[in-house]
Amino acid sequence: MRSLAATLVVVAALVAGCSGSPQPSSSPSSSTSGAPSSSPSSSPSSPGTTTAAPSSETPPTPGPSYSDWELGVHVLPRTADGFGEILPTPKALRVRRYPTTDLLPPPADGRFHSAIGPVTPAIRERMGETWSPACPVALADLAYLNVSFRGFDGAAHTGELVVAADRAEDVVSVFRALFAASYPIEEMRLPTTADLDAPPTGDGNNTAGLVCRASRGTTTWSAHAYGLAIDVNPFLNPYSKGDLVLPERASAYLDRSRTQPGVIHVGDLVVREFARIGWSWGGSWSSLKDYQHFTATGR
């Protein structure tokens, strides 16, 4: 939907407790509401072959009627660590509710749909450098998911994720519950090489799973590198450690007294749903806060 949030992308391999996935600056496939998610063999349509692939290069997205902020355009100076300079949240982004641009066909009936399939050659090509043979998980052990989600515009949209194949059914069940509760998500599309190469703009908000990279500040693989972590609405739920905030323009959202839709709090539905499948939340960590981050490995 929008361009890329270079906050988590440019230095994806450098850092990363949560925010394992690069965050394209701001959006982004099908069984039916309440139905079990499809397996690769039983899916009514293979998500990698029957759905038109979104473009790997998304144009800048102008702000909606309430905002004149153009996402993915305002490049930040880089710091010595390779991140963008941390700047105050622009007034136009302090109450963020961008509509979702459909890169995949939305559910025609407005209901929840899901599909689970393999990472096909076409999907692999779109993933670009977010996966390589050096990564700790083989493509055969990953799954490509399409799940419906509710945007901040109130409409039903189709998102896509790559996660560990043995956790795919569980992940689908979480997003089914979020859809039923009309939990808003701005964007859900595959991170790509374009995300990794984008200059930092600090305004991305893409919900994403697999990105093969190290945990922030370490040389060990992030849970994202295994397909065992998902970042949800990262701009509204930033990563914070010391003076570092990612996305770099999201500092206003470190105020967790905010109650606007999409901001994650202790005990919220999204926290409870991930806990139900055995995943923990980075917002409960003490050494740093990774409010966007849900992980099956505890890191």
Secondary structure, DSSP 8 states (H G I E B T S, - for coil): ----BHHHHTTTTTB-SS--S-B---------TTS----TTT-SS-TTTSS----SS---B---TT----BTTS---B-TTSSB------GGGSS-------SS---TTSS--EEEEE--HHHHHHHGGG--TTSSS-GGGEEEEEEEEE-TTS-EEEEEEEEEGGGHHHHHHHHHHHHHTT-B-SB-----HHHHHS---S---B-B-----B-BTSSSB-GGGGT-EEE-STTTS-EEETTEEESTT-GGGG-TT--STT---TT-HHHHHHHHTT-EEGGG-SSSEETTEEESS--
